[in-house]
Amino acid sequence: MNACFICKHGNTQPGLVTVTLERDDAIVILKSVPADVCHNCGEYYLSAAVSEQVLQRAEEAVNKGAEVEILRYAA
């Protein structure tokens, strides 16, 4: 567990979050993404590896012309 950088009062715990990304007219939502989540404010932190995968999946969705894409994260 790490202290939350945002609220400074909570600690993070492993959990799952929904990540929403927007670029121009495209919205990409990834559900069940593993993250460290603050139990106090809900802020979440993605590892470098998870962040890279999330951004790659979002880029693929945008490149194929999706306006709204909802995906379930799978490691």
N, CA, C and O atoms as CSV, one atom per row, in Angstrom:
chain,resi,resn,atom,element,x,y,z
A,1,MET,N,N,0.836,-1.190,0.000
A,1,MET,CA,C,0.000,0.000,0.000
A,1,MET,C,C,0.873,1.242,0.000
A,1,MET,O,O,1.886,1.322,0.695
A,2,ASN,N,N,0.451,2.198,-0.795
A,2,ASN,CA,C,1.139,3.479,-0.865
A,2,ASN,C,C,0.168,4.586,-0.507
A,2,ASN,O,O,-1.045,4.436,-0.659
A,3,ALA,N,N,0.705,5.696,-0.032
A,3,ALA,CA,C,-0.135,6.853,0.266
A,3,ALA,C,C,-0.623,7.479,-1.037
A,3,ALA,O,O,0.092,7.482,-2.039
A,4,CYS,N,N,-1.835,8.005,-1.016
A,4,CYS,CA,C,-2.413,8.651,-2.195
A,4,CYS,C,C,-1.785,10.025,-2.386
A,4,CYS,O,O,-1.687,10.808,-1.442
A,5,PHE,N,N,-1.361,10.312,-3.613
A,5,PHE,CA,C,-0.753,11.607,-3.915
A,5,PHE,C,C,-1.790,12.713,-4.016
A,5,PHE,O,O,-1.458,13.886,-3.847
A,6,ILE,N,N,-3.037,12.360,-4.287
A,6,ILE,CA,C,-4.081,13.358,-4.486
A,6,ILE,C,C,-4.656,13.848,-3.160
A,6,ILE,O,O,-4.583,15.039,-2.859
A,7,CYS,N,N,-5.226,12.943,-2.366
A,7,CYS,CA,C,-5.898,13.371,-1.136
A,7,CYS,C,C,-4.970,13.402,0.079
A,7,CYS,O,O,-5.267,14.074,1.067
A,8,LYS,N,N,-3.869,12.692,0.014
A,8,LYS,CA,C,-2.879,12.631,1.098
A,8,LYS,C,C,-3.402,11.969,2.377
A,8,LYS,O,O,-2.695,11.932,3.385
A,9,HIS,N,N,-4.630,11.447,2.346
A,9,HIS,CA,C,-5.214,10.854,3.554
A,9,HIS,C,C,-5.448,9.356,3.432
A,9,HIS,O,O,-5.590,8.664,4.440
A,10,GLY,N,N,-5.490,8.856,2.212
A,10,GLY,CA,C,-5.796,7.447,2.002
A,10,GLY,C,C,-4.593,6.654,1.553
A,10,GLY,O,O,-3.558,7.206,1.180
A,11,ASN,N,N,-4.753,5.360,1.599
A,11,ASN,CA,C,-3.745,4.443,1.074
A,11,ASN,C,C,-4.346,3.690,-0.095
A,11,ASN,O,O,-5.560,3.497,-0.165
A,12,THR,N,N,-3.488,3.267,-1.014
A,12,THR,CA,C,-3.960,2.546,-2.182
A,12,THR,C,C,-3.980,1.047,-1.918
A,12,THR,O,O,-3.181,0.513,-1.149
A,13,GLN,N,N,-4.924,0.390,-2.586
A,13,GLN,CA,C,-5.055,-1.054,-2.512
A,13,GLN,C,C,-5.315,-1.564,-3.922
A,13,GLN,O,O,-5.911,-0.852,-4.729
A,14,PRO,N,N,-4.880,-2.783,-4.238
A,14,PRO,CA,C,-5.161,-3.335,-5.567
A,14,PRO,C,C,-6.670,-3.454,-5.784
A,14,PRO,O,O,-7.417,-3.839,-4.884
A,15,GLY,N,N,-7.092,-3.118,-6.987
A,15,GLY,CA,C,-8.506,-3.203,-7.327
A,15,GLY,C,C,-8.686,-3.121,-8.831
A,15,GLY,O,O,-7.713,-3.168,-9.583
A,16,LEU,N,N,-9.922,-2.998,-9.264
A,16,LEU,CA,C,-10.255,-2.878,-10.682
A,16,LEU,C,C,-10.994,-1.568,-10.904
A,16,LEU,O,O,-11.830,-1.174,-10.091
A,17,VAL,N,N,-10.684,-0.897,-12.005
A,17,VAL,CA,C,-11.305,0.396,-12.311
A,17,VAL,C,C,-11.767,0.415,-13.758
A,17,VAL,O,O,-11.412,-0.451,-14.557
A,18,THR,N,N,-12.568,1.422,-14.073
A,18,THR,CA,C,-12.970,1.693,-15.445
A,18,THR,C,C,-12.203,2.921,-15.913
A,18,THR,O,O,-12.247,3.969,-15.269
A,19,VAL,N,N,-11.504,2.792,-17.026
A,19,VAL,CA,C,-10.702,3.888,-17.576
A,19,VAL,C,C,-11.419,4.416,-18.815
A,19,VAL,O,O,-11.753,3.655,-19.724
A,20,THR,N,N,-11.650,5.722,-18.842
A,20,THR,CA,C,-12.291,6.368,-19.981
A,20,THR,C,C,-11.299,7.316,-20.627
A,20,THR,O,O,-10.754,8.201,-19.967
A,21,LEU,N,N,-11.063,7.131,-21.921
A,21,LEU,CA,C,-10.142,7.976,-22.670
A,21,LEU,C,C,-10.899,8.634,-23.815
A,21,LEU,O,O,-11.778,8.023,-24.422
A,22,GLU,N,N,-10.554,9.872,-24.103
A,22,GLU,CA,C,-11.226,10.608,-25.172
A,22,GLU,C,C,-10.192,11.304,-26.038
A,22,GLU,O,O,-9.267,11.951,-25.548
A,23,ARG,N,N,-10.382,11.148,-27.363
A,23,ARG,CA,C,-9.525,11.864,-28.308
A,23,ARG,C,C,-10.406,12.321,-29.470
A,23,ARG,O,O,-11.082,11.513,-30.107
A,24,ASP,N,N,-10.389,13.615,-29.732
A,24,ASP,CA,C,-11.241,14.192,-30.769
A,24,ASP,C,C,-12.687,13.739,-30.535
A,24,ASP,O,O,-13.271,14.040,-29.494
A,25,ASP,N,N,-13.263,13.016,-31.501
A,25,ASP,CA,C,-14.650,12.569,-31.363
A,25,ASP,C,C,-14.764,11.120,-30.891
A,25,ASP,O,O,-15.865,10.569,-30.870
A,26,ALA,N,N,-13.665,10.502,-30.518
A,26,ALA,CA,C,-13.677,9.102,-30.101
A,26,ALA,C,C,-13.607,8.990,-28.578
A,26,ALA,O,O,-12.869,9.721,-27.918
A,27,ILE,N,N,-14.393,8.055,-28.037
A,27,ILE,CA,C,-14.364,7.743,-26.609
A,27,ILE,C,C,-14.109,6.250,-26.478
A,27,ILE,O,O,-14.815,5.438,-27.076
A,28,VAL,N,N,-13.095,5.888,-25.690
A,28,VAL,CA,C,-12.764,4.490,-25.460
A,28,VAL,C,C,-12.868,4.228,-23.960
A,28,VAL,O,O,-12.253,4.924,-23.152
A,29,ILE,N,N,-13.655,3.217,-23.601
A,29,ILE,CA,C,-13.857,2.851,-22.201
A,29,ILE,C,C,-13.320,1.439,-22.016
A,29,ILE,O,O,-13.712,0.516,-22.731
A,30,LEU,N,N,-12.427,1.282,-21.058
A,30,LEU,CA,C,-11.907,-0.040,-20.715
A,30,LEU,C,C,-12.353,-0.370,-19.298
A,30,LEU,O,O,-12.103,0.385,-18.359
A,31,LYS,N,N,-13.022,-1.519,-19.160
A,31,LYS,CA,C,-13.561,-1.933,-17.872
A,31,LYS,C,C,-12.669,-2.991,-17.243
A,31,LYS,O,O,-11.963,-3.719,-17.941
A,32,SER,N,N,-12.709,-3.070,-15.917
A,32,SER,CA,C,-11.974,-4.080,-15.137
A,32,SER,C,C,-10.472,-3.984,-15.346
A,32,SER,O,O,-9.802,-5.000,-15.531
A,33,VAL,N,N,-9.943,-2.771,-15.317
A,33,VAL,CA,C,-8.505,-2.541,-15.469
A,33,VAL,C,C,-7.854,-2.624,-14.089
A,33,VAL,O,O,-8.293,-1.937,-13.167
A,34,PRO,N,N,-6.815,-3.450,-13.925
A,34,PRO,CA,C,-6.148,-3.540,-12.621
A,34,PRO,C,C,-5.401,-2.251,-12.295
A,34,PRO,O,O,-4.688,-1.695,-13.130
A,35,ALA,N,N,-5.583,-1.792,-11.061
A,35,ALA,CA,C,-4.953,-0.543,-10.634
A,35,ALA,C,C,-4.805,-0.546,-9.123
A,35,ALA,O,O,-5.394,-1.377,-8.431
A,36,ASP,N,N,-4.018,0.387,-8.620
A,36,ASP,CA,C,-3.968,0.660,-7.191
A,36,ASP,C,C,-4.954,1.791,-6.943
A,36,ASP,O,O,-4.829,2.862,-7.537
A,37,VAL,N,N,-5.936,1.564,-6.070
A,37,VAL,CA,C,-7.040,2.496,-5.865
A,37,VAL,C,C,-7.008,3.028,-4.438
A,37,VAL,O,O,-6.871,2.262,-3.485
A,38,CYS,N,N,-7.137,4.352,-4.299
A,38,CYS,CA,C,-7.182,4.975,-2.972
A,38,CYS,C,C,-8.526,4.659,-2.312
A,38,CYS,O,O,-9.583,4.899,-2.896
A,39,HIS,N,N,-8.477,4.130,-1.112
A,39,HIS,CA,C,-9.721,3.789,-0.410
A,39,HIS,C,C,-10.447,5.031,0.086
A,39,HIS,O,O,-11.625,4.951,0.433
A,40,ASN,N,N,-9.781,6.166,0.127
A,40,ASN,CA,C,-10.394,7.405,0.623
A,40,ASN,C,C,-11.068,8.212,-0.488
A,40,ASN,O,O,-12.240,8.570,-0.366
A,41,CYS,N,N,-10.337,8.502,-1.570
A,41,CYS,CA,C,-10.881,9.398,-2.605
A,41,CYS,C,C,-11.208,8.704,-3.922
A,41,CYS,O,O,-11.872,9.288,-4.778
A,42,GLY,N,N,-10.746,7.456,-4.097
A,42,GLY,CA,C,-11.048,6.725,-5.322
A,42,GLY,C,C,-10.073,6.959,-6.467
A,42,GLY,O,O,-10.198,6.336,-7.521
A,43,GLU,N,N,-9.116,7.838,-6.276
A,43,GLU,CA,C,-8.099,8.053,-7.315
A,43,GLU,C,C,-7.400,6.723,-7.582
A,43,GLU,O,O,-7.182,5.935,-6.662
A,44,TYR,N,N,-7.050,6.477,-8.848
A,44,TYR,CA,C,-6.384,5.218,-9.165
A,44,TYR,C,C,-5.075,5.473,-9.898
A,44,TYR,O,O,-4.878,6.508,-10.535
A,45,TYR,N,N,-4.196,4.498,-9.785
A,45,TYR,CA,C,-2.864,4.571,-10.373
A,45,TYR,C,C,-2.612,3.288,-11.143
A,45,TYR,O,O,-2.724,2.193,-10.591
A,46,LEU,N,N,-2.269,3.422,-12.431
A,46,LEU,CA,C,-1.972,2.276,-13.280
A,46,LEU,C,C,-0.472,2.031,-13.299
A,46,LEU,O,O,0.316,2.977,-13.261
A,47,SER,N,N,-0.076,0.772,-13.358
A,47,SER,CA,C,1.339,0.464,-13.525
A,47,SER,C,C,1.744,0.857,-14.940
A,47,SER,O,O,0.886,1.078,-15.795
A,48,ALA,N,N,3.037,0.943,-15.188
A,48,ALA,CA,C,3.535,1.302,-16.520
A,48,ALA,C,C,3.085,0.281,-17.561
A,48,ALA,O,O,2.691,0.654,-18.666
A,49,ALA,N,N,3.141,-0.997,-17.217
A,49,ALA,CA,C,2.763,-2.050,-18.167
A,49,ALA,C,C,1.268,-1.982,-18.496
A,49,ALA,O,O,0.886,-2.093,-19.661
A,50,VAL,N,N,0.427,-1.801,-17.485
A,50,VAL,CA,C,-1.016,-1.714,-17.710
A,50,VAL,C,C,-1.341,-0.451,-18.500
A,50,VAL,O,O,-2.160,-0.484,-19.418
A,51,SER,N,N,-0.708,0.651,-18.149
A,51,SER,CA,C,-0.934,1.908,-18.863
A,51,SER,C,C,-0.589,1.759,-20.340
A,51,SER,O,O,-1.324,2.242,-21.200
A,52,GLU,N,N,0.506,1.104,-20.635
A,52,GLU,CA,C,0.918,0.893,-22.026
A,52,GLU,C,C,-0.124,0.076,-22.782
A,52,GLU,O,O,-0.455,0.398,-23.923
A,53,GLN,N,N,-0.643,-0.977,-22.156
A,53,GLN,CA,C,-1.655,-1.810,-22.805
A,53,GLN,C,C,-2.954,-1.038,-23.016
A,53,GLN,O,O,-3.581,-1.162,-24.068
A,54,VAL,N,N,-3.362,-0.248,-22.033
A,54,VAL,CA,C,-4.579,0.556,-22.148
A,54,VAL,C,C,-4.455,1.535,-23.312
A,54,VAL,O,O,-5.369,1.653,-24.128
A,55,LEU,N,N,-3.334,2.231,-23.387
A,55,LEU,CA,C,-3.130,3.198,-24.462
A,55,LEU,C,C,-3.061,2.522,-25.829
A,55,LEU,O,O,-3.556,3.070,-26.814
A,56,GLN,N,N,-2.459,1.351,-25.896
A,56,GLN,CA,C,-2.371,0.617,-27.155
A,56,GLN,C,C,-3.756,0.192,-27.630
A,56,GLN,O,O,-4.075,0.339,-28.810
A,57,ARG,N,N,-4.580,-0.332,-26.730
A,57,ARG,CA,C,-5.941,-0.756,-27.101
A,57,ARG,C,C,-6.778,0.441,-27.525
A,57,ARG,O,O,-7.578,0.342,-28.455
A,58,ALA,N,N,-6.598,1.568,-26.851
A,58,ALA,CA,C,-7.335,2.782,-27.217
A,58,ALA,C,C,-6.899,3.270,-28.592
A,58,ALA,O,O,-7.738,3.667,-29.401
A,59,GLU,N,N,-5.614,3.245,-28.864
A,59,GLU,CA,C,-5.086,3.666,-30.164
A,59,GLU,C,C,-5.643,2.794,-31.275
A,59,GLU,O,O,-6.011,3.303,-32.334
A,60,GLU,N,N,-5.712,1.484,-31.049
A,60,GLU,CA,C,-6.265,0.563,-32.043
A,60,GLU,C,C,-7.732,0.888,-32.327
A,60,GLU,O,O,-8.164,0.868,-33.479
A,61,ALA,N,N,-8.487,1.184,-31.281
A,61,ALA,CA,C,-9.902,1.517,-31.456
A,61,ALA,C,C,-10.066,2.798,-32.268
A,61,ALA,O,O,-10.908,2.861,-33.164
A,62,VAL,N,N,-9.271,3.812,-31.963
A,62,VAL,CA,C,-9.341,5.082,-32.683
A,62,VAL,C,C,-8.937,4.877,-34.145
A,62,VAL,O,O,-9.578,5.414,-35.048
A,63,ASN,N,N,-7.882,4.106,-34.378
A,63,ASN,CA,C,-7.396,3.879,-35.741
A,63,ASN,C,C,-8.395,3.128,-36.613
A,63,ASN,O,O,-8.403,3.298,-37.832
A,64,LYS,N,N,-9.233,2.303,-36.005
A,64,LYS,CA,C,-10.232,1.583,-36.804
A,64,LYS,C,C,-11.501,2.405,-36.987
A,64,LYS,O,O,-12.464,1.931,-37.589
A,65,GLY,N,N,-11.512,3.630,-36.474
A,65,GLY,CA,C,-12.618,4.548,-36.721
A,65,GLY,C,C,-13.734,4.514,-35.707
A,65,GLY,O,O,-14.815,5.040,-35.971
A,66,ALA,N,N,-13.506,3.909,-34.545
A,66,ALA,CA,C,-14.551,3.830,-33.526
A,66,ALA,C,C,-14.874,5.214,-32.972
A,66,ALA,O,O,-13.980,6.020,-32.715
A,67,GLU,N,N,-16.165,5.474,-32.794
A,67,GLU,CA,C,-16.582,6.701,-32.115
A,67,GLU,C,C,-16.729,6.434,-30.624
A,67,GLU,O,O,-16.316,7.240,-29.790
A,68,VAL,N,N,-17.329,5.280,-30.299
A,68,VAL,CA,C,-17.443,4.836,-28.910
A,68,VAL,C,C,-17.086,3.363,-28.889
A,68,VAL,O,O,-17.665,2.565,-29.626
A,69,GLU,N,N,-16.134,3.005,-28.046
A,69,GLU,CA,C,-15.685,1.614,-27.941
A,69,GLU,C,C,-15.642,1.263,-26.467
A,69,GLU,O,O,-15.015,1.969,-25.678
A,70,ILE,N,N,-16.308,0.170,-26.086
A,70,ILE,CA,C,-16.279,-0.308,-24.705
A,70,ILE,C,C,-15.642,-1.685,-24.720
A,70,ILE,O,O,-16.130,-2.601,-25.381
A,71,LEU,N,N,-14.550,-1.821,-23.988
A,71,LEU,CA,C,-13.777,-3.058,-23.989
A,71,LEU,C,C,-13.587,-3.553,-22.562
A,71,LEU,O,O,-13.538,-2.755,-21.626
A,72,ARG,N,N,-13.481,-4.852,-22.397
A,72,ARG,CA,C,-13.106,-5.416,-21.104
A,72,ARG,C,C,-11.613,-5.669,-21.177
A,72,ARG,O,O,-11.125,-6.314,-22.105
A,73,TYR,N,N,-10.887,-5.153,-20.185
A,73,TYR,CA,C,-9.443,-5.320,-20.144
A,73,TYR,C,C,-9.115,-6.784,-19.905
A,73,TYR,O,O,-9.721,-7.430,-19.050
A,74,ALA,N,N,-8.166,-7.305,-20.652
A,74,ALA,CA,C,-7.676,-8.672,-20.461
A,74,ALA,C,C,-6.167,-8.633,-20.551
A,74,ALA,O,O,-5.613,-8.191,-21.557
A,75,ALA,N,N,-5.498,-9.091,-19.509
A,75,ALA,CA,C,-4.037,-9.053,-19.468
A,75,ALA,C,C,-3.420,-9.968,-20.479
A,75,ALA,O,O,-2.195,-10.051,-20.571
